Amino acid sequence: MSMSFTIIPTDKPSADISIAKEVSNLKLTESSSSIEDEATVLYNTIHLDEYGLSMEAFEYAWNGYRHLLENKSINRSDLLSICDFSQSSGEKRLYIIDIENQQLVTNTYVAHGKNSGGEFATKFSNKPESLQSSLGFYVTGKTYVGKHGLSLRIHGVDPGYNDNAFKRTIVIHGAAYVDPARAKAGAFMGRSWGCPAVPKKESAFIINTIKEGSCLFIYHPGKKYLLGSTILND
C-alpha cells in the first residue's frame, strides 16, 4: 500500500555534488564558510524552501549536525531531522532529510508541548513536569512499546536546554491529535506533554527511519537558545 510519507524525489543538479560523500567519510573542515557553503548547496538541491523550511533554520541544524558528527556524538551520518517550531503547528514542520541521497524523506506535522503555546510554540523548558518542549539537538535512541504504542527515545545533548529529556520521558510517538484533518479544517494540532508527537499513521515509518543514532534538531528563532547553546557556539 502506498503512503503519503514515502520519499519525496527532488531534481538532481547536473554537476556531481560531493557533500554526502564528504560527510559520510567524516572529511570535516574547520572553515565556517565551507560549512555554510555545504548547507546552501544541500538546501537548494533539495528545494527545502518550497516545503517551508527557512534557510536560517537549516543552517543552524547543519552546523550542529556537523559539530556532533565531528565529536562522534552521532553514529548515523545519513539523516538529519528538523522540527521547525517557528512555524504554526498547522503546518508540516517536521523534515527528515536524507543527506547521502540529497532527498527529503518526509515532511509532516509534529506537536509541541501544551505549555509551550497554542498554535505557535513560544515557551520552552528543560524542567521535569513543565509540559513544555525543549529546544536543541538530540540523538535518537532505541525503540520501545509503551502507552502510545511504538515509541522512540531521544537523548538531549544540548546542556541546559534539553539534557533532561530522557528523565522527562520525552520521546517520539504517534498521536491521534496530530492529524492532517485538523489542518484541513483550519485548526492547529493538539499538544503533547513535551514530546514531538507525530501523526499516528506515520509514526512507525518515522520512528524506524530515524532510530538508533541519527541527529534531531528542534528549532525556534529565539535568541536565548541560539546564543546560549554550546553546540552552536563552540
Contacts in CASP RR format, 6 or more apart in sequence:
PFRMAT RR
TARGET T0000
AUTHOR 0000-0000-0000
METHOD contacts of the structure
MODEL  1
MSMSFTIIPTDKPSADISIAKEVSNLKLTESSSSIEDEATVLYNTIHLDE
YGLSMEAFEYAWNGYRHLLENKSINRSDLLSICDFSQSSGEKRLYIIDIE
NQQLVTNTYVAHGKNSGGEFATKFSNKPESLQSSLGFYVTGKTYVGKHGL
SLRIHGVDPGYNDNAFKRTIVIHGAAYVDPARAKAGAFMGRSWGCPAVPK
KESAFIINTIKEGSCLFIYHPGKKYLLGSTILND
3 201 0 8 1.000
3 202 0 8 1.000
3 205 0 8 1.000
5 106 0 8 1.000
5 108 0 8 1.000
5 202 0 8 1.000
5 205 0 8 1.000
5 206 0 8 1.000
6 106 0 8 1.000
7 98 0 8 1.000
7 103 0 8 1.000
7 104 0 8 1.000
7 105 0 8 1.000
7 106 0 8 1.000
8 103 0 8 1.000
8 104 0 8 1.000
8 105 0 8 1.000
8 106 0 8 1.000
8 107 0 8 1.000
9 103 0 8 1.000
10 45 0 8 1.000
10 46 0 8 1.000
10 47 0 8 1.000
10 102 0 8 1.000
10 103 0 8 1.000
10 104 0 8 1.000
11 47 0 8 1.000
12 45 0 8 1.000
12 102 0 8 1.000
13 45 0 8 1.000
17 41 0 8 1.000
17 42 0 8 1.000
17 45 0 8 1.000
17 102 0 8 1.000
19 38 0 8 1.000
19 41 0 8 1.000
19 42 0 8 1.000
19 99 0 8 1.000
19 102 0 8 1.000
20 99 0 8 1.000
20 100 0 8 1.000
20 101 0 8 1.000
20 102 0 8 1.000
22 38 0 8 1.000
23 66 0 8 1.000
23 69 0 8 1.000
23 77 0 8 1.000
23 99 0 8 1.000
23 100 0 8 1.000
24 77 0 8 1.000
24 78 0 8 1.000
24 100 0 8 1.000
26 69 0 8 1.000
26 70 0 8 1.000
26 77 0 8 1.000
28 66 0 8 1.000
28 69 0 8 1.000
28 70 0 8 1.000
29 35 0 8 1.000
35 62 0 8 1.000
35 63 0 8 1.000
35 66 0 8 1.000
36 59 0 8 1.000
38 62 0 8 1.000
39 55 0 8 1.000
39 58 0 8 1.000
39 59 0 8 1.000
39 62 0 8 1.000
39 63 0 8 1.000
40 55 0 8 1.000
42 58 0 8 1.000
42 62 0 8 1.000
42 97 0 8 1.000
42 99 0 8 1.000
42 102 0 8 1.000
43 49 0 8 1.000
43 53 0 8 1.000
43 55 0 8 1.000
43 58 0 8 1.000
43 59 0 8 1.000
45 102 0 8 1.000
46 97 0 8 1.000
46 102 0 8 1.000
46 103 0 8 1.000
46 104 0 8 1.000
48 55 0 8 1.000
48 58 0 8 1.000
48 95 0 8 1.000
48 97 0 8 1.000
48 104 0 8 1.000
49 55 0 8 1.000
51 92 0 8 1.000
51 95 0 8 1.000
51 104 0 8 1.000
51 107 0 8 1.000
52 84 0 8 1.000
52 87 0 8 1.000
52 91 0 8 1.000
53 82 0 8 1.000
53 84 0 8 1.000
53 95 0 8 1.000
54 84 0 8 1.000
54 86 0 8 1.000
56 221 0 8 1.000
57 82 0 8 1.000
57 84 0 8 1.000
57 86 0 8 1.000
57 219 0 8 1.000
57 221 0 8 1.000
58 82 0 8 1.000
60 217 0 8 1.000
60 219 0 8 1.000
60 226 0 8 1.000
60 232 0 8 1.000
61 80 0 8 1.000
61 82 0 8 1.000
61 217 0 8 1.000
61 219 0 8 1.000
62 80 0 8 1.000
63 232 0 8 1.000
64 137 0 8 1.000
64 215 0 8 1.000
64 217 0 8 1.000
64 231 0 8 1.000
64 232 0 8 1.000
65 74 0 8 1.000
65 80 0 8 1.000
65 137 0 8 1.000
65 215 0 8 1.000
65 217 0 8 1.000
67 231 0 8 1.000
67 232 0 8 1.000
67 234 0 8 1.000
68 74 0 8 1.000
68 137 0 8 1.000
68 139 0 8 1.000
68 157 0 8 1.000
68 215 0 8 1.000
68 231 0 8 1.000
69 77 0 8 1.000
69 215 0 8 1.000
73 139 0 8 1.000
73 157 0 8 1.000
74 139 0 8 1.000
74 213 0 8 1.000
74 214 0 8 1.000
74 215 0 8 1.000
75 212 0 8 1.000
75 213 0 8 1.000
76 212 0 8 1.000
76 213 0 8 1.000
76 214 0 8 1.000
76 215 0 8 1.000
77 99 0 8 1.000
77 100 0 8 1.000
78 98 0 8 1.000
78 99 0 8 1.000
78 100 0 8 1.000
78 214 0 8 1.000
79 96 0 8 1.000
79 97 0 8 1.000
79 98 0 8 1.000
79 99 0 8 1.000
79 105 0 8 1.000
79 209 0 8 1.000
79 210 0 8 1.000
79 214 0 8 1.000
79 215 0 8 1.000
80 96 0 8 1.000
80 97 0 8 1.000
80 99 0 8 1.000
80 214 0 8 1.000
80 215 0 8 1.000
80 217 0 8 1.000
81 94 0 8 1.000
81 95 0 8 1.000
81 96 0 8 1.000
81 97 0 8 1.000
81 140 0 8 1.000
81 210 0 8 1.000
81 214 0 8 1.000
81 215 0 8 1.000
81 216 0 8 1.000
81 217 0 8 1.000
82 94 0 8 1.000
82 95 0 8 1.000
82 97 0 8 1.000
82 216 0 8 1.000
82 217 0 8 1.000
82 219 0 8 1.000
83 93 0 8 1.000
83 94 0 8 1.000
83 110 0 8 1.000
83 196 0 8 1.000
83 216 0 8 1.000
83 217 0 8 1.000
83 218 0 8 1.000
83 219 0 8 1.000
84 93 0 8 1.000
84 94 0 8 1.000
84 95 0 8 1.000
84 219 0 8 1.000
85 93 0 8 1.000
85 112 0 8 1.000
85 116 0 8 1.000
85 120 0 8 1.000
85 121 0 8 1.000
85 133 0 8 1.000
85 135 0 8 1.000
85 218 0 8 1.000
85 219 0 8 1.000
85 220 0 8 1.000
86 219 0 8 1.000
86 220 0 8 1.000
86 221 0 8 1.000
87 93 0 8 1.000
87 120 0 8 1.000
88 119 0 8 1.000
88 120 0 8 1.000
88 188 0 8 1.000
89 109 0 8 1.000
89 110 0 8 1.000
89 111 0 8 1.000
89 112 0 8 1.000
89 118 0 8 1.000
89 119 0 8 1.000
89 120 0 8 1.000
89 121 0 8 1.000
89 188 0 8 1.000
89 189 0 8 1.000
89 190 0 8 1.000
89 191 0 8 1.000
90 109 0 8 1.000
90 119 0 8 1.000
90 182 0 8 1.000
90 183 0 8 1.000
90 186 0 8 1.000
90 187 0 8 1.000
90 188 0 8 1.000
90 189 0 8 1.000
91 109 0 8 1.000
91 183 0 8 1.000
92 107 0 8 1.000
92 108 0 8 1.000
92 109 0 8 1.000
93 109 0 8 1.000
93 110 0 8 1.000
94 106 0 8 1.000
94 107 0 8 1.000
94 108 0 8 1.000
94 109 0 8 1.000
94 110 0 8 1.000
94 196 0 8 1.000
94 198 0 8 1.000
94 206 0 8 1.000
95 104 0 8 1.000
95 106 0 8 1.000
95 107 0 8 1.000
96 104 0 8 1.000
96 105 0 8 1.000
96 106 0 8 1.000
96 107 0 8 1.000
96 206 0 8 1.000
96 209 0 8 1.000
96 210 0 8 1.000
97 103 0 8 1.000
97 104 0 8 1.000
97 105 0 8 1.000
98 104 0 8 1.000
98 105 0 8 1.000
105 209 0 8 1.000
106 202 0 8 1.000
106 205 0 8 1.000
106 206 0 8 1.000
106 209 0 8 1.000
108 198 0 8 1.000
108 199 0 8 1.000
108 202 0 8 1.000
108 206 0 8 1.000
109 178 0 8 1.000
109 179 0 8 1.000
109 180 0 8 1.000
109 183 0 8 1.000
109 189 0 8 1.000
109 198 0 8 1.000
109 199 0 8 1.000
110 178 0 8 1.000
110 189 0 8 1.000
110 196 0 8 1.000
110 197 0 8 1.000
110 198 0 8 1.000
111 175 0 8 1.000
111 177 0 8 1.000
111 178 0 8 1.000
111 189 0 8 1.000
111 190 0 8 1.000
111 191 0 8 1.000
111 192 0 8 1.000
111 195 0 8 1.000
111 196 0 8 1.000
111 197 0 8 1.000
111 198 0 8 1.000
112 121 0 8 1.000
112 133 0 8 1.000
112 191 0 8 1.000
112 192 0 8 1.000
112 194 0 8 1.000
112 196 0 8 1.000
113 121 0 8 1.000
113 131 0 8 1.000
113 132 0 8 1.000
113 133 0 8 1.000
113 191 0 8 1.000
113 192 0 8 1.000
113 193 0 8 1.000
113 194 0 8 1.000
113 195 0 8 1.000
114 131 0 8 1.000
114 190 0 8 1.000
114 191 0 8 1.000
114 192 0 8 1.000
114 193 0 8 1.000
114 194 0 8 1.000
115 123 0 8 1.000
115 125 0 8 1.000
115 130 0 8 1.000
115 131 0 8 1.000
115 132 0 8 1.000
116 122 0 8 1.000
116 123 0 8 1.000
116 124 0 8 1.000
116 131 0 8 1.000
116 132 0 8 1.000
116 133 0 8 1.000
116 191 0 8 1.000
116 194 0 8 1.000
117 123 0 8 1.000
117 191 0 8 1.000
118 188 0 8 1.000
118 191 0 8 1.000
119 188 0 8 1.000
121 133 0 8 1.000
121 220 0 8 1.000
123 132 0 8 1.000
124 132 0 8 1.000
124 133 0 8 1.000
124 134 0 8 1.000
124 135 0 8 1.000
124 161 0 8 1.000
124 220 0 8 1.000
124 225 0 8 1.000
125 132 0 8 1.000
125 133 0 8 1.000
125 134 0 8 1.000
126 134 0 8 1.000
126 160 0 8 1.000
126 161 0 8 1.000
126 162 0 8 1.000
126 163 0 8 1.000
126 164 0 8 1.000
126 165 0 8 1.000
127 164 0 8 1.000
128 164 0 8 1.000
128 167 0 8 1.000
128 168 0 8 1.000
129 168 0 8 1.000
130 194 0 8 1.000
131 193 0 8 1.000
131 194 0 8 1.000
132 194 0 8 1.000
133 194 0 8 1.000
133 196 0 8 1.000
133 218 0 8 1.000
134 156 0 8 1.000
134 161 0 8 1.000
134 162 0 8 1.000
134 164 0 8 1.000
134 165 0 8 1.000
134 168 0 8 1.000
134 170 0 8 1.000
134 194 0 8 1.000
134 218 0 8 1.000
135 158 0 8 1.000
135 161 0 8 1.000
135 162 0 8 1.000
135 218 0 8 1.000
135 219 0 8 1.000
135 220 0 8 1.000
135 225 0 8 1.000
136 156 0 8 1.000
136 158 0 8 1.000
136 161 0 8 1.000
136 162 0 8 1.000
136 217 0 8 1.000
136 218 0 8 1.000
136 219 0 8 1.000
136 225 0 8 1.000
136 229 0 8 1.000
136 231 0 8 1.000
137 156 0 8 1.000
137 157 0 8 1.000
137 158 0 8 1.000
137 162 0 8 1.000
137 215 0 8 1.000
137 216 0 8 1.000
137 217 0 8 1.000
137 229 0 8 1.000
137 231 0 8 1.000
138 154 0 8 1.000
138 155 0 8 1.000
138 156 0 8 1.000
138 157 0 8 1.000
138 158 0 8 1.000
138 162 0 8 1.000
138 165 0 8 1.000
138 215 0 8 1.000
138 216 0 8 1.000
138 217 0 8 1.000
138 218 0 8 1.000
139 154 0 8 1.000
139 155 0 8 1.000
139 156 0 8 1.000
139 157 0 8 1.000
139 213 0 8 1.000
139 214 0 8 1.000
139 215 0 8 1.000
139 216 0 8 1.000
140 152 0 8 1.000
140 153 0 8 1.000
140 154 0 8 1.000
140 155 0 8 1.000
140 172 0 8 1.000
140 210 0 8 1.000
140 211 0 8 1.000
140 212 0 8 1.000
140 213 0 8 1.000
140 214 0 8 1.000
140 215 0 8 1.000
140 216 0 8 1.000
141 152 0 8 1.000
141 153 0 8 1.000
141 154 0 8 1.000
141 155 0 8 1.000
141 211 0 8 1.000
141 212 0 8 1.000
141 213 0 8 1.000
142 152 0 8 1.000
142 153 0 8 1.000
142 211 0 8 1.000
142 212 0 8 1.000
143 150 0 8 1.000
143 151 0 8 1.000
143 152 0 8 1.000
143 153 0 8 1.000
143 207 0 8 1.000
143 208 0 8 1.000
143 211 0 8 1.000
144 150 0 8 1.000
144 151 0 8 1.000
144 153 0 8 1.000
145 151 0 8 1.000
148 171 0 8 1.000
148 173 0 8 1.000
148 174 0 8 1.000
148 175 0 8 1.000
148 197 0 8 1.000
149 173 0 8 1.000
149 174 0 8 1.000
150 173 0 8 1.000
150 174 0 8 1.000
150 203 0 8 1.000
150 204 0 8 1.000
150 207 0 8 1.000
151 171 0 8 1.000
151 172 0 8 1.000
151 173 0 8 1.000
151 174 0 8 1.000
151 207 0 8 1.000
152 171 0 8 1.000
152 172 0 8 1.000
152 173 0 8 1.000
152 207 0 8 1.000
152 210 0 8 1.000
152 211 0 8 1.000
153 166 0 8 1.000
153 171 0 8 1.000
154 165 0 8 1.000
154 166 0 8 1.000
154 170 0 8 1.000
154 171 0 8 1.000
154 172 0 8 1.000
154 196 0 8 1.000
154 216 0 8 1.000
155 165 0 8 1.000
155 166 0 8 1.000
156 162 0 8 1.000
156 163 0 8 1.000
156 165 0 8 1.000
156 166 0 8 1.000
157 163 0 8 1.000
157 231 0 8 1.000
158 229 0 8 1.000
158 230 0 8 1.000
158 231 0 8 1.000
159 230 0 8 1.000
161 225 0 8 1.000
161 229 0 8 1.000
162 170 0 8 1.000
162 218 0 8 1.000
168 194 0 8 1.000
169 195 0 8 1.000
170 194 0 8 1.000
170 195 0 8 1.000
170 196 0 8 1.000
171 195 0 8 1.000
172 195 0 8 1.000
172 196 0 8 1.000
172 197 0 8 1.000
172 198 0 8 1.000
172 203 0 8 1.000
172 206 0 8 1.000
172 207 0 8 1.000
172 210 0 8 1.000
173 195 0 8 1.000
173 197 0 8 1.000
173 198 0 8 1.000
173 203 0 8 1.000
173 207 0 8 1.000
174 197 0 8 1.000
174 198 0 8 1.000
174 199 0 8 1.000
174 200 0 8 1.000
174 202 0 8 1.000
174 203 0 8 1.000
175 190 0 8 1.000
175 192 0 8 1.000
175 197 0 8 1.000
175 198 0 8 1.000
175 199 0 8 1.000
175 200 0 8 1.000
175 203 0 8 1.000
176 200 0 8 1.000
177 189 0 8 1.000
177 190 0 8 1.000
177 191 0 8 1.000
177 197 0 8 1.000
178 189 0 8 1.000
178 190 0 8 1.000
178 197 0 8 1.000
178 198 0 8 1.000
178 199 0 8 1.000
178 200 0 8 1.000
179 189 0 8 1.000
179 199 0 8 1.000
179 200 0 8 1.000
180 199 0 8 1.000
182 188 0 8 1.000
182 189 0 8 1.000
182 190 0 8 1.000
183 189 0 8 1.000
196 216 0 8 1.000
196 218 0 8 1.000
198 206 0 8 1.000
210 216 0 8 1.000
226 232 0 8 1.000
227 233 0 8 1.000
END
